[in-house]
Structure formats: C-alpha cells, structure tokens
Amino acid sequence: MTTQPPARVLAGFDGSDDAYVALNYAIAEAKHRDADLVLAHAIDDIVLNSAWGVVFDPEEIKLNAAEMLARAVDDAVAAGLERGRVHTEVVLGNPAAGLTKLSQNAAVVIVGRRSSEQGDKPFVGSTTLGVVGASHAPVIAVSTSDDPHELRTGVIGVGVDTSARGAAALRWALSEAKNHGGRVVVMSVCRVPSGRWLLGGQLTVEQQDAAIEVTRQRVSDVVDELCVEFPEVPVELEVSCGSPLDVLTGRSGELDLLVLEVHASFPTYSVGGLIRGLLAYGRCPIGTITPR
C-alpha cells in the first residue's frame, strides 16, 4: 500500500511587506491542512543579466536568498510548525514561471499581491499576475492593504459571471467553507451598458429587473447542482446590476476570501480586467482558480 505524500502549501517569499503577509497566511493554511510549507524565492534572470553590463555572482545571490528564507523558516517554526515540515526552494529564472512549476505539487499557492502606490493608483506585480494566470493549483493573493479582521467573518464570496461560468470557483469556495466553517455568498453582477451604446444612458428599472431574473435563474442552476455535494454549507445568492468591479470591491471588505475563476488565454495566460482590478483594489484576500 503506497503512502500519500503530505499536502503542500506553497508560498512565494521575497522579503517584502506583502510577502510577510503571505507567509503568515501560508503558516495558518499549513496548520489547518496539516500540510508541509514550502517557501520559494525566485531570482529573476533579468537581475543576473544586467543591461548595464554589471556582472552578478549567481551563487552569492542564491546564498543571500537562502539566508532570507532561513529567517522566514524561523518565523514559521516560532509560529508552531515543525522545522522538518518547512522547506525552501530558490529558483533562478522568471519568478512567475518558477512558482508556476512548483505549483504542480501544491494544494494551494499563497502570494503577496505586491500592491504599492504608484501616485494615486495601486500597482499589482507581474509575478502575481503571472502566477494567477498559469498556476496549476488555486492561488490566494494577499496584501497589507487587506482590511484587518481580528476574527474570521465566516463569509467566503464567489464571483460568478452572468453566463454562469464559475463552477470551479464555487466548488472551491464551498470546500473552503466546509473546512474552515462559515457560509458562501455567490455574487453575480449584470453589467450596465455605457451611455454611448444605450439610448438614454442607462437601463430602465424593468430592464434591470429582467436582466437580474435571467441571471438569477442561470446562476441558481449551477449553485443548486453543486450544493448537493456540500449540504452543510449555507449558500446565499446575490444578483445585482452595476459595475462588477465596484460591486465586488465594495463587498470584499466584509469577506474572509473572495474567489474568482480564471480563464487565461494561451500563450500569454493574461487574466481579465476584473481580476486585475480586484487584485489592485480588493480589501480581502483574493482567491483564483483555473478550471482543469
């Protein structure tokens, strides 16, 4: 009889403020899942091949990275993880590609969103976008900008589009709610057309009600089918009209996690504008999953 290897929680770590948020989140996930924790640092080959002709010693850079990861391991052990269940990886090359490769053996990937202020606009790092678009495992992106909750709210939100795409995201959210305890709120937002395409500039009340009813029926069919697998998880459905980014961002401050489905396109694996916007403006951890 073969023994299954322990689950693995993968966390990207680069020493930034958001990376420490990701570290703490990953430690909690590893404890809850009784999983090994893998802390990974990717050294971008752009650094090693400077356009200014500066020569960097890869071994020295790897040594510095290993020392940084060793301090993160100490933090994980101090938080209660067994040292033998905390592992480190230093990868040379494109950071997103390196983390994506490691995600093949992970139950979940935790990354910092690398949000920083660029003037008055939040900025999401390319590594986060790359991992979200290509990861083999679900991704949870966290940030220092997330609204702090002393206790869990017990609510996981799921964004499902008006064509009812989002079954993978909903199944993951239901599983997380079952494992952590709590309820799931399924949110679908009928996008209001812009004024230049719609005579009068906005939908009438009757048109909004009709759009909401059609969407509610589509999404309800998906919800009802999946809820049979998770009868112990309470589920609510919210359908509204407006801007999906505005609605989901506004609700995110009340959630423990907001989950969305990724439909990244080959060969760039770029994610859509809604996910980019929520990674920048969301006020809770943002979970993403790609249907397989």
SEROVO-224893 format. One record per residue (C-alpha): residue number from 0; z, y, x. Coordinates in Angstrom, 2 decimals, padded with zeros to 5 digits. Example, Ala and Ser with C-alpha at 12.3 -4.5 7.8 and 13.67 -1.06 7.14 Angstrom:
2
+-----+---------+---------+---------+
!   k !      zz !      yy !      xx !
+-----+---------+---------+---------+
!   0 !  007.80 ! -004.50 !  012.30 !
!   1 !  007.14 ! -001.06 !  013.67 !
+-----+---------+---------+---------+
***
This chain:
292
+-----+---------+---------+---------+
!   k !      zz !      yy !      xx !
+-----+---------+---------+---------+
!   0 !  000.00 !  000.00 !  000.00 !
!   1 ! -001.06 !  003.31 !  001.52 !
!   2 !  001.33 !  006.24 !  001.53 !
!   3 !  000.00 !  009.55 !  000.28 !
!   4 !  000.47 !  012.39 !  002.78 !
!   5 !  002.75 !  015.20 !  001.61 !
!   6 !  001.26 !  018.15 ! -000.20 !
!   7 !  000.46 !  021.14 !  001.99 !
!   8 !  000.85 !  024.83 !  001.25 !
!   9 ! -001.46 !  026.90 !  003.47 !
!  10 ! -000.56 !  030.50 !  004.27 !
!  11 ! -002.64 !  032.96 !  006.26 !
!  12 ! -000.42 !  034.96 !  008.59 !
!  13 ! -001.34 !  037.91 !  010.80 !
!  14 !  001.98 !  039.74 !  011.09 !
!  15 !  001.10 !  042.49 !  008.59 !
!  16 !  003.39 !  043.62 !  005.78 !
!  17 !  001.32 !  041.72 !  003.23 !
!  18 !  001.39 !  038.64 !  005.48 !
!  19 !  005.19 !  038.62 !  005.30 !
!  20 !  004.98 !  038.81 !  001.51 !
!  21 !  002.60 !  035.83 !  001.66 !
!  22 !  004.99 !  033.99 !  004.00 !
!  23 !  007.93 !  034.37 !  001.62 !
!  24 !  005.81 !  033.34 ! -001.35 !
!  25 !  004.49 !  030.31 !  000.55 !
!  26 !  008.01 !  029.26 !  001.56 !
!  27 !  009.06 !  029.31 ! -002.10 !
!  28 !  005.96 !  027.32 ! -003.07 !
!  29 !  006.59 !  024.72 ! -000.37 !
!  30 !  010.18 !  024.29 ! -001.55 !
!  31 !  009.18 !  023.96 ! -005.17 !
!  32 !  006.39 !  021.48 ! -004.44 !
!  33 !  008.35 !  019.56 ! -001.79 !
!  34 !  005.35 !  020.28 !  000.42 !
!  35 !  004.67 !  020.89 !  004.09 !
!  36 !  003.98 !  024.51 !  005.03 !
!  37 !  001.00 !  025.31 !  007.25 !
!  38 !  000.94 !  028.80 !  008.79 !
!  39 ! -002.52 !  029.73 !  010.04 !
!  40 ! -003.73 !  032.62 !  012.12 !
!  41 ! -007.43 !  033.18 !  012.70 !
!  42 ! -008.64 !  035.17 !  015.69 !
!  43 ! -011.84 !  036.96 !  014.76 !
!  44 ! -014.62 !  036.27 !  017.25 !
!  45 ! -015.65 !  039.92 !  016.90 !
!  46 ! -012.48 !  040.70 !  018.87 !
!  47 ! -013.47 !  038.24 !  021.58 !
!  48 ! -016.99 !  039.64 !  021.85 !
!  49 ! -016.36 !  043.35 !  022.06 !
!  50 ! -019.38 !  045.58 !  021.65 !
!  51 ! -017.83 !  047.89 !  024.26 !
!  52 ! -018.07 !  045.27 !  026.96 !
!  53 ! -014.32 !  044.70 !  027.14 !
!  54 ! -013.51 !  041.14 !  028.16 !
!  55 ! -010.63 !  039.44 !  026.36 !
!  56 ! -008.96 !  036.27 !  027.55 !
!  57 ! -009.06 !  033.79 !  024.61 !
!  58 ! -006.13 !  031.84 !  025.99 !
!  59 ! -003.94 !  034.93 !  026.19 !
!  60 ! -004.87 !  035.90 !  022.64 !
!  61 ! -004.11 !  032.37 !  021.42 !
!  62 ! -000.76 !  032.48 !  023.22 !
!  63 !  000.15 !  035.77 !  021.55 !
!  64 ! -000.86 !  034.31 !  018.18 !
!  65 !  001.24 !  031.20 !  018.80 !
!  66 !  004.27 !  033.37 !  019.61 !
!  67 !  003.77 !  035.35 !  016.39 !
!  68 !  003.50 !  032.15 !  014.38 !
!  69 !  006.62 !  030.76 !  016.08 !
!  70 !  008.62 !  033.71 !  014.73 !
!  71 !  007.22 !  033.00 !  011.25 !
!  72 !  008.26 !  029.35 !  011.63 !
!  73 !  011.79 !  030.50 !  012.48 !
!  74 !  011.81 !  032.58 !  009.29 !
!  75 !  010.70 !  029.57 !  007.25 !
!  76 !  013.39 !  027.35 !  008.78 !
!  77 !  016.02 !  030.04 !  008.20 !
!  78 !  014.91 !  030.08 !  004.55 !
!  79 !  015.66 !  026.38 !  004.23 !
!  80 !  012.52 !  024.45 !  005.20 !
!  81 !  012.78 !  021.56 !  007.66 !
!  82 !  011.28 !  022.51 !  011.01 !
!  83 !  009.34 !  019.25 !  011.10 !
!  84 !  007.58 !  020.22 !  007.86 !
!  85 !  006.38 !  023.62 !  009.08 !
!  86 !  003.13 !  023.51 !  011.05 !
!  87 !  000.95 !  026.13 !  012.72 !
!  88 ! -002.78 !  026.50 !  013.29 !
!  89 ! -004.59 !  029.02 !  015.49 !
!  90 ! -008.30 !  029.21 !  014.73 !
!  91 ! -010.96 !  031.03 !  016.73 !
!  92 ! -013.84 !  032.45 !  014.73 !
!  93 ! -014.41 !  034.07 !  011.37 !
!  94 ! -010.99 !  034.26 !  009.66 !
!  95 ! -012.28 !  033.55 !  006.15 !
!  96 ! -014.29 !  030.56 !  007.35 !
!  97 ! -011.32 !  029.21 !  009.30 !
!  98 ! -008.92 !  029.43 !  006.37 !
!  99 ! -011.54 !  028.01 !  004.01 !
! 100 ! -011.95 !  024.95 !  006.25 !
! 101 ! -008.18 !  024.43 !  006.36 !
! 102 ! -008.01 !  024.78 !  002.56 !
! 103 ! -009.71 !  021.39 !  002.18 !
! 104 ! -006.33 !  019.70 !  002.69 !
! 105 ! -004.18 !  022.22 !  000.84 !
! 106 ! -002.64 !  022.18 ! -002.62 !
! 107 ! -002.70 !  025.98 ! -002.69 !
! 108 ! -003.58 !  028.82 ! -000.31 !
! 109 ! -001.41 !  031.94 ! -000.06 !
! 110 ! -002.85 !  035.10 !  001.49 !
! 111 ! -001.95 !  038.76 !  001.67 !
! 112 ! -004.38 !  041.00 ! -000.11 !
! 113 ! -004.33 !  043.35 !  002.88 !
! 114 ! -004.28 !  046.28 !  000.45 !
! 115 ! -003.93 !  049.57 !  002.26 !
! 116 ! -004.52 !  053.12 !  001.23 !
! 117 ! -007.92 !  054.49 !  002.16 !
! 118 ! -007.44 !  058.05 !  000.95 !
! 119 ! -006.54 !  057.50 ! -002.70 !
! 120 ! -008.36 !  054.15 ! -003.03 !
! 121 ! -006.76 !  050.74 ! -002.42 !
! 122 ! -008.67 !  048.54 !  000.03 !
! 123 ! -008.93 !  044.74 ! -000.06 !
! 124 ! -009.59 !  042.95 !  003.21 !
! 125 ! -012.78 !  040.97 !  003.80 !
! 126 ! -010.77 !  037.89 !  004.79 !
! 127 ! -009.07 !  037.79 !  001.39 !
! 128 ! -012.39 !  038.22 ! -000.43 !
! 129 ! -013.99 !  035.52 !  001.69 !
! 130 ! -011.19 !  033.02 !  001.09 !
! 131 ! -011.12 !  033.74 ! -002.65 !
! 132 ! -014.87 !  033.17 ! -002.87 !
! 133 ! -015.05 !  029.93 ! -000.87 !
! 134 ! -011.64 !  028.20 ! -000.83 !
! 135 ! -011.52 !  024.51 ! -001.74 !
! 136 ! -008.01 !  024.99 ! -003.18 !
! 137 ! -006.57 !  027.53 ! -005.61 !
! 138 ! -005.69 !  030.83 ! -003.96 !
! 139 ! -002.77 !  033.17 ! -004.65 !
! 140 ! -003.19 !  036.65 ! -003.18 !
! 141 ! -000.04 !  038.75 ! -002.87 !
! 142 !  000.77 !  042.26 ! -001.73 !
! 143 !  003.56 !  044.68 ! -001.06 !
! 144 !  002.08 !  046.67 ! -003.96 !
! 145 !  003.05 !  043.97 ! -006.48 !
! 146 !  005.75 !  045.09 ! -008.92 !
! 147 !  009.02 !  043.52 ! -007.73 !
! 148 !  010.81 !  041.24 ! -010.20 !
! 149 !  014.40 !  040.26 ! -009.43 !
! 150 !  013.87 !  037.22 ! -011.67 !
! 151 !  010.71 !  035.48 ! -012.84 !
! 152 !  009.33 !  036.85 ! -016.10 !
! 153 !  008.30 !  033.33 ! -017.07 !
! 154 !  004.82 !  034.52 ! -018.06 !
! 155 !  001.54 !  033.47 ! -016.45 !
! 156 ! -001.56 !  035.33 ! -017.58 !
! 157 ! -005.08 !  033.91 ! -017.64 !
! 158 ! -008.23 !  035.96 ! -017.93 !
! 159 ! -010.95 !  034.15 ! -019.90 !
! 160 ! -014.28 !  035.90 ! -020.42 !
! 161 ! -015.87 !  036.35 ! -023.84 !
! 162 ! -018.23 !  033.40 ! -023.30 !
! 163 ! -015.09 !  031.24 ! -022.96 !
! 164 ! -015.61 !  030.49 ! -019.26 !
! 165 ! -012.24 !  029.83 ! -017.71 !
! 166 ! -011.21 !  026.25 ! -018.45 !
! 167 ! -010.33 !  025.57 ! -014.80 !
! 168 ! -008.20 !  028.71 ! -014.61 !
! 169 ! -006.44 !  027.84 ! -017.86 !
! 170 ! -005.72 !  024.26 ! -016.79 !
! 171 ! -004.21 !  025.50 ! -013.52 !
! 172 ! -002.12 !  028.13 ! -015.33 !
! 173 ! -000.82 !  025.53 ! -017.78 !
! 174 !  000.08 !  023.23 ! -014.89 !
! 175 !  001.90 !  026.05 ! -013.08 !
! 176 !  003.81 !  026.96 ! -016.25 !
! 177 !  004.79 !  023.33 ! -016.75 !
! 178 !  006.01 !  023.01 ! -013.16 !
! 179 !  007.80 !  026.36 ! -012.94 !
! 180 !  008.80 !  026.74 ! -016.58 !
! 181 !  007.52 !  029.50 ! -018.81 !
! 182 !  004.61 !  030.32 ! -021.06 !
! 183 !  000.94 !  031.20 ! -020.72 !
! 184 ! -000.80 !  034.23 ! -022.18 !
! 185 ! -004.58 !  033.84 ! -022.44 !
! 186 ! -006.34 !  037.20 ! -022.41 !
! 187 ! -009.96 !  037.90 ! -023.25 !
! 188 ! -011.39 !  041.41 ! -023.40 !
! 189 ! -014.59 !  042.35 ! -025.21 !
! 190 ! -016.25 !  044.91 ! -023.02 !
! 191 ! -017.05 !  048.16 ! -024.80 !
! 192 ! -020.67 !  049.25 ! -024.03 !
! 193 ! -021.11 !  052.57 ! -022.29 !
! 194 ! -022.25 !  055.54 ! -024.34 !
! 195 ! -025.71 !  055.79 ! -022.81 !
! 196 ! -026.61 !  052.33 ! -024.13 !
! 197 ! -024.93 !  052.64 ! -027.52 !
! 198 ! -025.77 !  055.24 ! -030.12 !
! 199 ! -022.64 !  057.22 ! -030.85 !
! 200 ! -020.94 !  056.22 ! -027.60 !
! 201 ! -018.53 !  053.62 ! -028.99 !
! 202 ! -018.24 !  050.61 ! -031.27 !
! 203 ! -017.19 !  051.14 ! -034.85 !
! 204 ! -013.93 !  049.55 ! -035.99 !
! 205 ! -015.92 !  046.95 ! -037.90 !
! 206 ! -018.00 !  046.09 ! -034.81 !
! 207 ! -014.87 !  045.76 ! -032.67 !
! 208 ! -013.22 !  043.51 ! -035.25 !
! 209 ! -016.32 !  041.31 ! -035.44 !
! 210 ! -016.55 !  041.02 ! -031.64 !
! 211 ! -012.85 !  040.17 ! -031.41 !
! 212 ! -013.14 !  037.49 ! -034.10 !
! 213 ! -016.13 !  035.79 ! -032.47 !
! 214 ! -014.41 !  035.85 ! -029.07 !
! 215 ! -011.13 !  034.57 ! -030.52 !
! 216 ! -012.90 !  031.56 ! -032.00 !
! 217 ! -014.72 !  030.73 ! -028.76 !
! 218 ! -011.60 !  031.01 ! -026.61 !
! 219 ! -009.41 !  029.22 ! -029.17 !
! 220 ! -011.64 !  026.15 ! -028.93 !
! 221 ! -011.06 !  025.98 ! -025.16 !
! 222 ! -007.33 !  026.66 ! -025.49 !
! 223 ! -006.81 !  024.05 ! -028.20 !
! 224 ! -008.61 !  021.39 ! -026.17 !
! 225 ! -006.54 !  021.97 ! -023.03 !
! 226 ! -003.19 !  022.49 ! -024.73 !
! 227 ! -003.23 !  018.85 ! -025.80 !
! 228 ! -002.65 !  017.98 ! -022.12 !
! 229 !  000.34 !  020.37 ! -021.88 !
! 230 !  002.16 !  020.20 ! -025.23 !
! 231 !  005.40 !  021.51 ! -023.73 !
! 232 !  003.88 !  024.84 ! -022.60 !
! 233 !  003.86 !  027.70 ! -025.16 !
! 234 !  000.50 !  029.49 ! -025.24 !
! 235 ! -000.42 !  032.84 ! -026.75 !
! 236 ! -003.92 !  034.25 ! -027.17 !
! 237 ! -004.67 !  037.96 ! -026.90 !
! 238 ! -008.16 !  039.30 ! -027.64 !
! 239 ! -008.96 !  042.99 ! -027.44 !
! 240 ! -011.78 !  045.47 ! -026.85 !
! 241 ! -011.96 !  047.76 ! -023.84 !
! 242 ! -012.35 !  047.60 ! -020.09 !
! 243 ! -011.34 !  044.13 ! -018.75 !
! 244 ! -010.09 !  045.67 ! -015.51 !
! 245 ! -007.99 !  048.28 ! -017.28 !
! 246 ! -006.51 !  045.81 ! -019.76 !
! 247 ! -005.68 !  043.09 ! -017.22 !
! 248 ! -004.34 !  045.59 ! -014.68 !
! 249 ! -002.09 !  047.11 ! -017.33 !
! 250 ! -000.70 !  043.69 ! -018.31 !
! 251 ! -000.31 !  042.47 ! -014.72 !
! 252 !  002.98 !  044.27 ! -014.14 !
! 253 !  004.62 !  042.02 ! -016.74 !
! 254 !  003.38 !  038.74 ! -015.24 !
! 255 !  004.56 !  036.31 ! -012.57 !
! 256 !  000.93 !  035.41 ! -011.86 !
! 257 ! -002.49 !  036.41 ! -013.19 !
! 258 ! -005.09 !  033.65 ! -012.91 !
! 259 ! -008.87 !  034.03 ! -012.99 !
! 260 ! -011.79 !  031.72 ! -012.46 !
! 261 ! -014.17 !  032.42 ! -009.58 !
! 262 ! -017.90 !  031.94 ! -009.97 !
! 263 ! -019.04 !  032.91 ! -006.50 !
! 264 ! -022.75 !  032.66 ! -005.74 !
! 265 ! -024.34 !  030.95 ! -002.73 !
! 266 ! -024.99 !  031.93 !  000.04 !
! 267 ! -022.65 !  034.94 !  000.16 !
! 268 ! -019.86 !  033.49 ! -002.01 !
! 269 ! -019.17 !  037.02 ! -003.17 !
! 270 ! -016.73 !  037.47 ! -006.04 !
! 271 ! -017.34 !  039.66 ! -009.06 !
! 272 ! -016.26 !  043.23 ! -009.62 !
! 273 ! -013.39 !  042.25 ! -011.95 !
! 274 ! -011.69 !  040.06 ! -009.36 !
! 275 ! -012.27 !  042.66 ! -006.65 !
! 276 ! -010.72 !  045.28 ! -008.89 !
! 277 ! -007.68 !  043.17 ! -009.72 !
! 278 ! -007.13 !  042.32 ! -006.05 !
! 279 ! -007.06 !  046.05 ! -005.38 !
! 280 ! -005.17 !  047.34 ! -008.42 !
! 281 ! -003.27 !  044.34 ! -009.81 !
! 282 !  000.52 !  044.64 ! -009.89 !
! 283 !  001.37 !  040.94 ! -009.62 !
! 284 !  000.16 !  038.00 ! -007.52 !
! 285 ! -003.48 !  037.23 ! -008.33 !
! 286 ! -004.43 !  033.55 ! -008.57 !
! 287 ! -008.04 !  032.41 ! -008.34 !
! 288 ! -009.64 !  029.00 ! -008.70 !
! 289 ! -013.22 !  027.81 ! -008.38 !
! 290 ! -014.36 !  025.08 ! -010.80 !
! 291 ! -015.25 !  021.87 ! -008.96 !
+-----+---------+---------+---------+
***
